[in-house]
């Protein structure tokens, strides 16, 4: 099984940078025997401030192109390692392989672990975007709160990956925010961001006051493996009925004439 992991954090440096190294170690440790995970970043000067919708739009174009490439190169699933999941719905409509997102996978797994969850957020601009995603994916009734840390990203989190003092401060603030969620009734805690997930994994934080801290990077890998296995058994995973239905017939022919033969691969 080969999984294409589309990271946004590694585009700020390189795959050989500290975040890239930590991310690769986490996803590889989560993978079952026989699963290969290839981590890809975006082009330079992308994913700088994905909380802004215009910039996310620009990034999404590249993400969809990379999804098409992943399917052509024989990957079994495409993983979007970003809390906003840019391109998730477009790629589910476009591709035949499973497409999984960081936030959705984490929340699904959290709902198997407990009746309620809280998200611990790192940026005030993230809050309406995260709430919007949770609502659209139908999880609002299970979420008790979105708690906020006061650190800024990405610089603080990048520093925390190699500086113990900075890491301790991130952990302190996370635990403080997590306790607020626990007091409101959260049974599972989800760090809302890949960089925060990586720092907490490095610090070995998987529980606060008997409440599980779910690392979404791990949840994304395990959900992707499950999706690929289901597709292997049943021959289908992503529904192509209504929401993710591709065009067909004369419309598909016109679309390919306008946009190129590469769009909607495998559809006739």
VOFIMAR-264521 format. One record per residue (C-alpha): residue number from 1; residue in three letters; y, z, x. Coordinates in steps of 0.5 Angstrom, whole numbers, plus 500, padded with zeros to 3 digits. Example, Ala and Ser with C-alpha at 12.3 -4.5 7.8 and 13.67 -1.06 7.14 Angstrom:
# VOFIMAR-264521
pt i:1 aa:Ala Y:491 Z:516 X:525
pt i:2 aa:Ser Y:498 Z:514 X:527
This chain:
# VOFIMAR-264521
pt i:1 aa:Unk Y:500 Z:500 X:500
pt i:2 aa:Unk Y:507 Z:498 X:503
pt i:3 aa:Unk Y:513 Z:501 X:500
pt i:4 aa:Unk Y:520 Z:498 X:501
pt i:5 aa:Unk Y:525 Z:504 X:502
pt i:6 aa:Unk Y:532 Z:502 X:501
pt i:7 aa:Unk Y:536 Z:508 X:504
pt i:8 aa:Unk Y:544 Z:508 X:503
pt i:9 aa:Unk Y:545 Z:514 X:508
pt i:10 aa:Unk Y:542 Z:510 X:514
pt i:11 aa:Unk Y:548 Z:504 X:513
pt i:12 aa:Unk Y:553 Z:509 X:516
pt i:13 aa:Unk Y:549 Z:509 X:523
pt i:14 aa:Unk Y:543 Z:506 X:524
pt i:15 aa:Unk Y:535 Z:507 X:523
pt i:16 aa:Unk Y:535 Z:511 X:530
pt i:17 aa:Unk Y:541 Z:516 X:528
pt i:18 aa:Unk Y:539 Z:523 X:526
pt i:19 aa:Unk Y:539 Z:522 X:518
pt i:20 aa:Unk Y:535 Z:516 X:519
pt i:21 aa:Unk Y:530 Z:520 X:523
pt i:22 aa:Unk Y:529 Z:526 X:519
pt i:23 aa:Unk Y:529 Z:521 X:513
pt i:24 aa:Unk Y:523 Z:517 X:516
pt i:25 aa:Unk Y:519 Z:524 X:518
pt i:26 aa:Unk Y:520 Z:526 X:510
pt i:27 aa:Unk Y:518 Z:520 X:507
pt i:28 aa:Unk Y:512 Z:519 X:512
pt i:29 aa:Unk Y:510 Z:526 X:511
pt i:30 aa:Unk Y:510 Z:525 X:503
pt i:31 aa:Unk Y:506 Z:519 X:504
pt i:32 aa:Unk Y:498 Z:519 X:502
pt i:33 aa:Unk Y:493 Z:516 X:507
pt i:34 aa:Unk Y:494 Z:508 X:507
pt i:35 aa:Unk Y:501 Z:508 X:505
pt i:36 aa:Unk Y:506 Z:505 X:509
pt i:37 aa:Unk Y:514 Z:506 X:508
pt i:38 aa:Unk Y:519 Z:502 X:511
pt i:39 aa:Unk Y:526 Z:505 X:511
pt i:40 aa:Unk Y:532 Z:500 X:510
pt i:41 aa:Unk Y:539 Z:501 X:511
pt i:42 aa:Unk Y:544 Z:496 X:508
pt i:43 aa:Unk Y:549 Z:492 X:512
pt i:44 aa:Unk Y:554 Z:495 X:516
pt i:45 aa:Unk Y:560 Z:498 X:512
pt i:46 aa:Unk Y:556 Z:499 X:506
pt i:47 aa:Unk Y:555 Z:505 X:502
pt i:48 aa:Unk Y:561 Z:508 X:505
pt i:49 aa:Unk Y:563 Z:511 X:498
pt i:50 aa:Unk Y:558 Z:510 X:493
pt i:51 aa:Unk Y:561 Z:514 X:488
pt i:52 aa:Unk Y:566 Z:509 X:486
pt i:53 aa:Unk Y:564 Z:504 X:481
pt i:54 aa:Unk Y:567 Z:498 X:485
pt i:55 aa:Unk Y:564 Z:500 X:491
pt i:56 aa:Unk Y:557 Z:501 X:488
pt i:57 aa:Unk Y:558 Z:494 X:485
pt i:58 aa:Unk Y:559 Z:491 X:492
pt i:59 aa:Unk Y:553 Z:495 X:494
pt i:60 aa:Unk Y:549 Z:493 X:488
pt i:61 aa:Unk Y:549 Z:486 X:490
pt i:62 aa:Unk Y:546 Z:487 X:497
pt i:63 aa:Unk Y:541 Z:492 X:493
pt i:64 aa:Unk Y:538 Z:486 X:489
pt i:65 aa:Unk Y:538 Z:481 X:494
pt i:66 aa:Unk Y:533 Z:486 X:498
pt i:67 aa:Unk Y:529 Z:487 X:492
pt i:68 aa:Unk Y:528 Z:480 X:492
pt i:69 aa:Unk Y:526 Z:480 X:499
pt i:70 aa:Unk Y:521 Z:486 X:498
pt i:71 aa:Unk Y:517 Z:482 X:493
pt i:72 aa:Unk Y:517 Z:476 X:497
pt i:73 aa:Unk Y:515 Z:479 X:503
pt i:74 aa:Unk Y:509 Z:483 X:499
pt i:75 aa:Unk Y:511 Z:490 X:498
pt i:76 aa:Unk Y:508 Z:494 X:493
pt i:77 aa:Unk Y:514 Z:497 X:490
pt i:78 aa:Unk Y:521 Z:498 X:491
pt i:79 aa:Unk Y:525 Z:505 X:492
pt i:80 aa:Unk Y:532 Z:506 X:491
pt i:81 aa:Unk Y:534 Z:512 X:495
pt i:82 aa:Unk Y:540 Z:514 X:492
pt i:83 aa:Unk Y:542 Z:519 X:487
pt i:84 aa:Unk Y:546 Z:513 X:483
pt i:85 aa:Unk Y:540 Z:508 X:483
pt i:86 aa:Unk Y:545 Z:502 X:484
pt i:87 aa:Unk Y:541 Z:496 X:482
pt i:88 aa:Unk Y:535 Z:500 X:478
pt i:89 aa:Unk Y:535 Z:496 X:472
pt i:90 aa:Unk Y:537 Z:490 X:474
pt i:91 aa:Unk Y:531 Z:490 X:479
pt i:92 aa:Unk Y:526 Z:492 X:474
pt i:93 aa:Unk Y:528 Z:486 X:470
pt i:94 aa:Unk Y:528 Z:481 X:476
pt i:95 aa:Unk Y:522 Z:484 X:480
pt i:96 aa:Unk Y:514 Z:484 X:478
pt i:97 aa:Unk Y:513 Z:490 X:483
pt i:98 aa:Unk Y:515 Z:497 X:480
pt i:99 aa:Unk Y:522 Z:499 X:482
pt i:100 aa:Unk Y:523 Z:507 X:482
pt i:101 aa:Unk Y:530 Z:511 X:483
pt i:102 aa:Unk Y:531 Z:517 X:487
pt i:103 aa:Unk Y:534 Z:521 X:481
pt i:104 aa:Unk Y:530 Z:519 X:475
pt i:105 aa:Unk Y:523 Z:520 X:479
pt i:106 aa:Unk Y:526 Z:527 X:481
pt i:107 aa:Unk Y:528 Z:529 X:474
pt i:108 aa:Unk Y:521 Z:526 X:472
pt i:109 aa:Unk Y:517 Z:531 X:477
pt i:110 aa:Unk Y:522 Z:537 X:475
pt i:111 aa:Unk Y:520 Z:536 X:468
pt i:112 aa:Unk Y:513 Z:537 X:470
pt i:113 aa:Unk Y:514 Z:543 X:474
pt i:114 aa:Unk Y:518 Z:547 X:469
pt i:115 aa:Unk Y:521 Z:547 X:462
pt i:116 aa:Unk Y:529 Z:546 X:465
pt i:117 aa:Unk Y:532 Z:544 X:471
pt i:118 aa:Unk Y:539 Z:544 X:474
pt i:119 aa:Unk Y:542 Z:539 X:479
pt i:120 aa:Unk Y:546 Z:542 X:485
pt i:121 aa:Unk Y:551 Z:537 X:486
pt i:122 aa:Unk Y:556 Z:536 X:493
pt i:123 aa:Unk Y:562 Z:532 X:490
pt i:124 aa:Unk Y:566 Z:533 X:484
pt i:125 aa:Unk Y:567 Z:525 X:483
pt i:126 aa:Unk Y:559 Z:525 X:483
pt i:127 aa:Unk Y:559 Z:530 X:476
pt i:128 aa:Unk Y:561 Z:525 X:471
pt i:129 aa:Unk Y:556 Z:519 X:474
pt i:130 aa:Unk Y:550 Z:524 X:475
pt i:131 aa:Unk Y:551 Z:527 X:468
pt i:132 aa:Unk Y:552 Z:519 X:465
pt i:133 aa:Unk Y:545 Z:518 X:468
pt i:134 aa:Unk Y:541 Z:524 X:466
pt i:135 aa:Unk Y:544 Z:522 X:459
pt i:136 aa:Unk Y:542 Z:515 X:459
pt i:137 aa:Unk Y:535 Z:517 X:462
pt i:138 aa:Unk Y:534 Z:522 X:456
pt i:139 aa:Unk Y:534 Z:528 X:460
pt i:140 aa:Unk Y:540 Z:532 X:457
pt i:141 aa:Unk Y:536 Z:537 X:453
pt i:142 aa:Unk Y:532 Z:539 X:459
pt i:143 aa:Unk Y:538 Z:540 X:464
pt i:144 aa:Unk Y:541 Z:547 X:463
pt i:145 aa:Unk Y:547 Z:545 X:468
pt i:146 aa:Unk Y:550 Z:541 X:474
pt i:147 aa:Unk Y:552 Z:546 X:479
pt i:148 aa:Unk Y:557 Z:544 X:485
pt i:149 aa:Unk Y:557 Z:546 X:492
pt i:150 aa:Unk Y:564 Z:546 X:496
pt i:151 aa:Unk Y:562 Z:542 X:502
pt i:152 aa:Unk Y:564 Z:535 X:503
pt i:153 aa:Unk Y:560 Z:529 X:505
pt i:154 aa:Unk Y:558 Z:525 X:509
pt i:155 aa:Unk Y:560 Z:528 X:515
pt i:156 aa:Unk Y:558 Z:536 X:514
pt i:157 aa:Unk Y:551 Z:534 X:512
pt i:158 aa:Unk Y:550 Z:529 X:518
pt i:159 aa:Unk Y:553 Z:535 X:522
pt i:160 aa:Unk Y:548 Z:540 X:519
pt i:161 aa:Unk Y:542 Z:535 X:521
pt i:162 aa:Unk Y:543 Z:537 X:528
pt i:163 aa:Unk Y:547 Z:543 X:528
pt i:164 aa:Unk Y:544 Z:550 X:526
pt i:165 aa:Unk Y:551 Z:553 X:524
pt i:166 aa:Unk Y:553 Z:547 X:520
pt i:167 aa:Unk Y:546 Z:547 X:517
pt i:168 aa:Unk Y:546 Z:555 X:515
pt i:169 aa:Unk Y:553 Z:554 X:512
pt i:170 aa:Unk Y:550 Z:548 X:507
pt i:171 aa:Unk Y:544 Z:552 X:506
pt i:172 aa:Unk Y:548 Z:558 X:504
pt i:173 aa:Unk Y:552 Z:554 X:499
pt i:174 aa:Unk Y:546 Z:551 X:496
pt i:175 aa:Unk Y:543 Z:558 X:495
pt i:176 aa:Unk Y:549 Z:560 X:492
pt i:177 aa:Unk Y:550 Z:554 X:487
pt i:178 aa:Unk Y:543 Z:555 X:486
pt i:179 aa:Unk Y:543 Z:562 X:483
pt i:180 aa:Unk Y:548 Z:560 X:478
pt i:181 aa:Unk Y:543 Z:555 X:475
pt i:182 aa:Unk Y:538 Z:560 X:475
pt i:183 aa:Unk Y:542 Z:565 X:472
pt i:184 aa:Unk Y:543 Z:559 X:466
pt i:185 aa:Unk Y:536 Z:558 X:465
pt i:186 aa:Unk Y:534 Z:553 X:470
pt i:187 aa:Unk Y:526 Z:553 X:472
pt i:188 aa:Unk Y:527 Z:548 X:477
pt i:189 aa:Unk Y:533 Z:546 X:482
pt i:190 aa:Unk Y:534 Z:539 X:484
pt i:191 aa:Unk Y:539 Z:538 X:490
pt i:192 aa:Unk Y:543 Z:532 X:488
pt i:193 aa:Unk Y:543 Z:527 X:494
pt i:194 aa:Unk Y:539 Z:524 X:499
pt i:195 aa:Unk Y:543 Z:528 X:505
pt i:196 aa:Unk Y:543 Z:534 X:502
pt i:197 aa:Unk Y:535 Z:534 X:501
pt i:198 aa:Unk Y:534 Z:532 X:508
pt i:199 aa:Unk Y:538 Z:538 X:510
pt i:200 aa:Unk Y:534 Z:543 X:506
pt i:201 aa:Unk Y:528 Z:540 X:508
pt i:202 aa:Unk Y:530 Z:541 X:515
pt i:203 aa:Unk Y:531 Z:548 X:514
pt i:204 aa:Unk Y:525 Z:549 X:510
pt i:205 aa:Unk Y:528 Z:551 X:503
pt i:206 aa:Unk Y:523 Z:549 X:498
pt i:207 aa:Unk Y:524 Z:555 X:493
pt i:208 aa:Unk Y:530 Z:560 X:491
pt i:209 aa:Unk Y:528 Z:566 X:488
pt i:210 aa:Unk Y:522 Z:564 X:486
pt i:211 aa:Unk Y:525 Z:558 X:483
pt i:212 aa:Unk Y:522 Z:551 X:486
pt i:213 aa:Unk Y:527 Z:547 X:490
pt i:214 aa:Unk Y:524 Z:540 X:489
pt i:215 aa:Unk Y:526 Z:535 X:494
pt i:216 aa:Unk Y:527 Z:528 X:491
pt i:217 aa:Unk Y:525 Z:524 X:497
pt i:218 aa:Unk Y:518 Z:527 X:496
pt i:219 aa:Unk Y:518 Z:526 X:489
pt i:220 aa:Unk Y:520 Z:518 X:490
pt i:221 aa:Unk Y:515 Z:517 X:494
pt i:222 aa:Unk Y:509 Z:520 X:490
pt i:223 aa:Unk Y:512 Z:517 X:484
pt i:224 aa:Unk Y:512 Z:510 X:487
pt i:225 aa:Unk Y:505 Z:511 X:490
pt i:226 aa:Unk Y:503 Z:513 X:482
pt i:227 aa:Unk Y:506 Z:507 X:480
pt i:228 aa:Unk Y:503 Z:502 X:485
pt i:229 aa:Unk Y:496 Z:505 X:483
pt i:230 aa:Unk Y:497 Z:504 X:476
pt i:231 aa:Unk Y:499 Z:497 X:476
pt i:232 aa:Unk Y:493 Z:496 X:481
pt i:233 aa:Unk Y:488 Z:499 X:475
pt i:234 aa:Unk Y:492 Z:496 X:469
pt i:235 aa:Unk Y:495 Z:490 X:472
pt i:236 aa:Unk Y:502 Z:492 X:469
pt i:237 aa:Unk Y:507 Z:497 X:470
pt i:238 aa:Unk Y:514 Z:495 X:468
pt i:239 aa:Unk Y:515 Z:494 X:461
pt i:240 aa:Unk Y:517 Z:487 X:460
pt i:241 aa:Unk Y:519 Z:488 X:453
pt i:242 aa:Unk Y:526 Z:488 X:450
pt i:243 aa:Unk Y:530 Z:492 X:456
pt i:244 aa:Unk Y:527 Z:489 X:462
pt i:245 aa:Unk Y:525 Z:482 X:459
pt i:246 aa:Unk Y:527 Z:476 X:463
pt i:247 aa:Unk Y:529 Z:470 X:460
pt i:248 aa:Unk Y:524 Z:464 X:459
pt i:249 aa:Unk Y:523 Z:457 X:457
pt i:250 aa:Unk Y:530 Z:453 X:457
pt i:251 aa:Unk Y:534 Z:458 X:458
pt i:252 aa:Unk Y:530 Z:460 X:464
pt i:253 aa:Unk Y:531 Z:453 X:467
pt i:254 aa:Unk Y:538 Z:453 X:466
pt i:255 aa:Unk Y:539 Z:460 X:469
pt i:256 aa:Unk Y:535 Z:457 X:475
pt i:257 aa:Unk Y:539 Z:451 X:476
pt i:258 aa:Unk Y:545 Z:455 X:476
pt i:259 aa:Unk Y:543 Z:461 X:480
pt i:260 aa:Unk Y:537 Z:458 X:484
pt i:261 aa:Unk Y:530 Z:458 X:484
pt i:262 aa:Unk Y:529 Z:464 X:487
pt i:263 aa:Unk Y:531 Z:468 X:481
pt i:264 aa:Unk Y:526 Z:472 X:476
pt i:265 aa:Unk Y:520 Z:470 X:481
pt i:266 aa:Unk Y:513 Z:469 X:477
pt i:267 aa:Unk Y:516 Z:468 X:471
pt i:268 aa:Unk Y:515 Z:461 X:467
